[in-house]
Amino acid sequence: MEEPIFCENIINYLKLEPVILDIMNLRIERQRINDILAYNSIKNGNLIKNINVKECERSLHQMNITKEIFLDKCLNDDIFAKCASGRITINASRQGSHDECLQLTTCNITSSKVGINIENLSATAFRATKNGEIISYKQFQEQEIQKNDCLKSFDGKISGKINGWIFAKLVIGDGGHQDNVFEEAHTFCEWVLTYGIETIYYFVLIDTDLDKKFNELYQKYSNKSNIIIGNHITIQQYFIDNYSLL
């Protein structure tokens, strides 16, 4: 006699656990790699590849030396080269889209096992307008809509057992950019309260060490059933808890 499908789903549910990233160290690791790449480029006489070109130009101007003198100094003085590479390396904190991609890819490892697919979107694929529409990049161009008439582009799209959109960010440490991210998250949630469709789910995925700001966001909007706020672990757990047995 075959076991009921429901029992099989329970077994699968018990096996499912969120995939956990050391999310707070992603940028530290990426910065370390960026520094190595910049150092290698310098040693190979290349001040373009893997280099913050504008910062390099500022550094040369500040030191009042030519590129040739700088490269010669780096070639013959390894300590100087390593110090210089740290100055003109690409800043990992400006590579946020890589963080979002990893957040979404990780969540999809779990969600896909319960019938929910998370698609990483490009920076221009879909965006919400301030009058309540969701438009593609093609519509954005054809209708000649201005950027200030839109919210930030969606980071992910959800399909399968549920349909929805994802706002995803990694926010570490205080500062102007970090404050802007939480402002964007609040704006996104307010947009959902005004224009959101009850059968569509809107996820705010934020991995952060700013607990106070995150909790303020969570307390303000999490009582709305189709606004799901969490980090990459709790979002995965949400999928497990709510869709494993369906």
Secondary structure in CASP SS format (residue, H / E / C, confidence):
PFRMAT SS
TARGET T0000
AUTHOR 0000-0000-0000
METHOD secondary structure of the structure
MODEL  1
M C 1.00
E C 1.00
E C 1.00
P C 1.00
I H 1.00
F H 1.00
C H 1.00
E H 1.00
N H 1.00
I H 1.00
I H 1.00
N H 1.00
Y H 1.00
L H 1.00
K H 1.00
L C 1.00
E C 1.00
P C 1.00
V C 1.00
I C 1.00
L C 1.00
D C 1.00
I H 1.00
M H 1.00
N H 1.00
L H 1.00
R H 1.00
I H 1.00
E H 1.00
R H 1.00
Q H 1.00
R H 1.00
I H 1.00
N H 1.00
D H 1.00
I H 1.00
L H 1.00
A H 1.00
Y H 1.00
N H 1.00
S H 1.00
I H 1.00
K H 1.00
N C 1.00
G C 1.00
N C 1.00
L C 1.00
I C 1.00
K C 1.00
N C 1.00
I C 1.00
N C 1.00
V H 1.00
K H 1.00
E H 1.00
C H 1.00
E H 1.00
R H 1.00
S H 1.00
L H 1.00
H H 1.00
Q H 1.00
M H 1.00
N C 1.00
I C 1.00
T C 1.00
K H 1.00
E H 1.00
I H 1.00
F H 1.00
L H 1.00
D H 1.00
K H 1.00
C H 1.00
L H 1.00
N H 1.00
D C 1.00
D H 1.00
I H 1.00
F H 1.00
A H 1.00
K H 1.00
C H 1.00
A H 1.00
S H 1.00
G H 1.00
R H 1.00
I H 1.00
T C 1.00
I C 1.00
N C 1.00
A H 1.00
S H 1.00
R H 1.00
Q C 1.00
G H 1.00
S H 1.00
H H 1.00
D H 1.00
E H 1.00
C H 1.00
L H 1.00
Q H 1.00
L H 1.00
T H 1.00
T H 1.00
C H 1.00
N H 1.00
I H 1.00
T H 1.00
S H 1.00
S H 1.00
K H 1.00
V H 1.00
G C 1.00
I E 1.00
N E 1.00
I E 1.00
E E 1.00
N E 1.00
L C 1.00
S C 1.00
A C 1.00
T C 1.00
A C 1.00
F E 1.00
R E 1.00
A E 1.00
T E 1.00
K C 1.00
N C 1.00
G C 1.00
E C 1.00
I E 1.00
I E 1.00
S E 1.00
Y H 1.00
K H 1.00
Q H 1.00
F H 1.00
Q H 1.00
E H 1.00
Q C 1.00
E C 1.00
I C 1.00
Q C 1.00
K H 1.00
N H 1.00
D H 1.00
C E 1.00
L E 1.00
K E 1.00
S E 1.00
F C 1.00
D C 1.00
G E 1.00
K E 1.00
I E 1.00
S E 1.00
G E 1.00
K C 1.00
I C 1.00
N E 1.00
G E 1.00
W E 1.00
I E 1.00
F E 1.00
A E 1.00
K E 1.00
L E 1.00
V E 1.00
I C 1.00
G C 1.00
D C 1.00
G C 1.00
G H 1.00
H H 1.00
Q H 1.00
D H 1.00
N H 1.00
V H 1.00
F H 1.00
E H 1.00
E H 1.00
A H 1.00
H H 1.00
T H 1.00
F H 1.00
C H 1.00
E H 1.00
W H 1.00
V H 1.00
L H 1.00
T H 1.00
Y H 1.00
G C 1.00
I C 1.00
E C 1.00
T C 1.00
I E 1.00
Y E 1.00
Y E 1.00
F E 1.00
V E 1.00
L E 1.00
I E 1.00
D E 1.00
T E 1.00
D C 1.00
L C 1.00
D H 1.00
K H 1.00
K H 1.00
F H 1.00
N H 1.00
E H 1.00
L H 1.00
Y H 1.00
Q H 1.00
K H 1.00
Y H 1.00
S C 1.00
N C 1.00
K C 1.00
S C 1.00
N C 1.00
I E 1.00
I E 1.00
I E 1.00
G E 1.00
N C 1.00
H H 1.00
I H 1.00
T H 1.00
I H 1.00
Q H 1.00
Q H 1.00
Y H 1.00
F H 1.00
I H 1.00
D H 1.00
N H 1.00
Y H 1.00
S C 1.00
L C 1.00
L C 1.00
END
